Amino acid sequence: MKYGMLMKSDSKLIEKRNGVQKTTKRNSVFLMGIISVLLIMSIYVSPASAVSSSMLGKTHNISNAAKICFGKPHPKIDWSNCNVGHIEIHFSDMTGANLSGIITKNPLFYNVNLSGANLQNSVLSGSDFSYSNLSGADLRGADLRNIDFYHANLSGADLRGANTIGARFVGVEFSNAQLSGIDMSHTNIIGADFTGANLQNTILEGADMRSATFVNANLLGADLQGSDVNGGSFANSDLTGVNVKGLSNSGADMSCHGNPICHK
């Protein structure tokens, strides 16, 4: 009888041990699976955290297809249609980069070379592009609200259709830029250089443009109502049809043409 009880007890112990082994094995497999996923993620996440997500804003008319964006910033990098969230990039060369349709959240591009880059229809609101080179960049239709372009180079850039409400353009180089039709009202444009720029029908109402230069610029039909251009220059610029009501131009060079406010 005791022998039978011992056999039965041993059998139960063996079953219990086997059960523990099976559970341990399942847990090990599960743990290995998690480790594998983490390893894969670590491979594809970039140093700049430029990882796209499927949750793209529908209001920006961008595809919801997920896209992995990775790698250290470099010339001609393709981050088009990526949702990169908040990124900080300093002193990098991103010449000719494709950032069209990119969605960012208050990013920092400090002293970055983005000359010739494609930023068409990008969402960059709240960004800081201080001292960055955006010469010849395509910014058509971009969301540039509340961006700080402090002393940035936007010469030859195309901003047509861009939203620049609340942006700051102190000391910006706008020579030969395409700015026609955009709303730059009430913005800070102190010391900016618009030499040869196209500002046809551009809204500059209430803008602070002290010491700004508009030499040889096309301002046909622009709105300068209530703006401050004290110490600036409109030398040889076209002010035909420009609204200059309330324009403050003390000490400014008004040797322009096409408007009664001009004089040689």
ABEGO torsion letter per residue (X at the ends): XAAAAAAAAAAAAAAAAAAAAAAAAAAAAAAAAAAAAAAAAAAABBAAGBBBBABBBAAAGBBABBBBBBEBBBBGBBABGBBAEBBBBBGBBABGBBABGBBBBGBBBBGBBABGBBABGBBABGBBABGBBABGBBABGBBABGBBABGBBABGBBABGBBABGBBABGBBABGBBABGBBABGBBABGBBABGBBABGBBABGBBABGBBABGBBABGBBABGBBABGBBABGBBABGBBABGBBABGBBABBBGBAABBX
